[in-house]
Structures are given as structure tokens and as C-alpha cells.
Amino acid sequence: MNLTDKPTIPAQVMARQVGDETVILDLGSGTYFGLDPVGARIWQLIGEGKTLAEICDTMLDEYEVTRDDLERDVVELADKLLEQKLIGIG
């Protein structure tokens, strides 16, 4: 995925908070994926309809991290979610 991509969450994908983790479940395939609190924040921003670049902009104000590290981590997570069909590209 690229920073200009706007991920979307398919209707059959649900997310729930379980302790410190957010669990994502695809009701159609049974695929599930766990997110730590930072991953959960990325998921929340995806749900708000932001591009990956906008997600990075928001998170730079919230976390002490370099832009390069953040961009790499956001794209890496988005790629994993896309591979599992837990997000699409809108």
C-alpha cells in the first residue's frame, strides 16, 4: 500500500476491544487479527476514512516517533491487514 491509499473496512469485518488488545474478525472467513494499542489507533483512524498519510499526520501529534518510522509501521500494518482481507482500498 502507499501513503495516498485510503483503506476501507468491509462490512463483514468487526473489531472488539479485549483487554489491552483489539481483535479484528472477518465474519465471512473466520480470519482474526490482534492489534496492540498503537495498531488499534491505526484501525480507528482507518475507520474514520483517513488516507495512510492522514493517519500518519494524526499519529505524529500523539506519539513520539519519527515520521519515517511511523510511515513504515503504518504501511506495514496496512499491508498485513490487506493480505488478510481485513481492509480494502477505497
C-alpha positions as CSV (number, residue, x, y, z in Angstrom):
1,M,0.0,0.0,0.0
2,N,1.0,3.6,-0.5
3,L,0.5,6.6,1.8
4,T,-2.0,8.1,-0.6
5,D,-4.2,5.0,-0.3
6,K,-7.5,5.2,1.7
7,P,-8.2,1.8,3.3
8,T,-11.7,0.8,3.9
9,I,-13.2,-1.7,6.3
10,P,-15.5,-4.3,4.7
11,A,-19.0,-4.7,6.2
12,Q,-18.3,-8.3,7.4
13,V,-15.2,-7.2,9.4
14,M,-15.8,-6.5,13.1
15,A,-13.4,-5.2,15.8
16,R,-13.7,-5.5,19.6
17,Q,-11.6,-4.4,22.5
18,V,-10.3,-7.3,24.6
19,G,-8.2,-6.1,27.5
20,D,-5.3,-4.1,26.0
21,E,-5.8,-5.6,22.6
22,T,-8.2,-5.0,19.8
23,V,-9.3,-8.1,18.0
24,I,-10.5,-7.9,14.4
25,L,-12.7,-10.7,13.0
26,D,-13.8,-11.3,9.4
27,L,-17.2,-12.9,9.9
28,G,-17.2,-14.3,6.4
29,S,-13.9,-16.2,6.6
30,G,-13.3,-16.6,10.3
31,T,-10.0,-14.7,10.0
32,Y,-9.0,-12.9,13.1
33,F,-6.1,-10.5,13.9
34,G,-4.9,-8.9,17.1
35,L,-3.8,-5.3,17.4
36,D,-1.8,-3.7,20.2
37,P,-2.9,-0.2,21.4
38,V,-0.9,1.6,18.6
39,G,-2.3,-0.8,15.9
40,A,-5.8,-0.2,17.4
41,R,-5.3,3.6,17.0
42,I,-4.4,3.0,13.3
43,W,-7.5,0.8,12.9
44,Q,-9.7,3.6,14.5
45,L,-8.3,6.1,12.1
46,I,-8.9,3.8,9.1
47,G,-12.5,3.6,10.3
48,E,-12.7,7.4,10.1
49,G,-11.9,7.2,6.4
50,K,-8.4,8.7,6.5
51,T,-5.6,8.0,4.0
52,L,-2.5,6.4,5.3
53,A,-0.7,9.8,5.1
54,E,-3.5,11.4,7.1
55,I,-3.2,8.6,9.7
56,C,0.5,9.4,10.0
57,D,-0.2,13.1,10.3
58,T,-2.6,12.5,13.2
59,M,-0.4,10.0,15.0
60,L,2.7,12.2,14.8
61,D,0.9,14.6,17.2
62,E,0.0,11.7,19.5
63,Y,3.2,9.6,19.7
64,E,6.9,10.4,20.0
65,V,8.2,8.7,16.8
66,T,9.9,9.8,13.7
67,R,7.8,10.2,10.5
68,D,9.9,7.6,8.7
69,D,9.4,5.0,11.4
70,L,5.7,5.8,11.7
71,E,5.1,5.7,7.9
72,R,6.9,2.4,7.7
73,D,4.9,0.9,10.5
74,V,1.5,2.2,9.2
75,V,2.1,0.8,5.7
76,E,3.4,-2.5,7.1
77,L,0.3,-3.0,9.2
78,A,-2.0,-1.9,6.3
79,D,-0.3,-4.4,4.1
80,K,-0.8,-7.2,6.6
81,L,-4.5,-6.3,7.0
82,L,-5.0,-6.1,3.2
83,E,-3.3,-9.5,2.8
84,Q,-5.8,-11.0,5.3
85,K,-8.6,-9.2,3.5
86,L,-9.5,-7.3,6.7
87,I,-9.3,-4.0,4.8
88,G,-9.7,-3.0,1.2
89,I,-8.6,0.0,-0.8
90,G,-11.3,2.7,-1.3
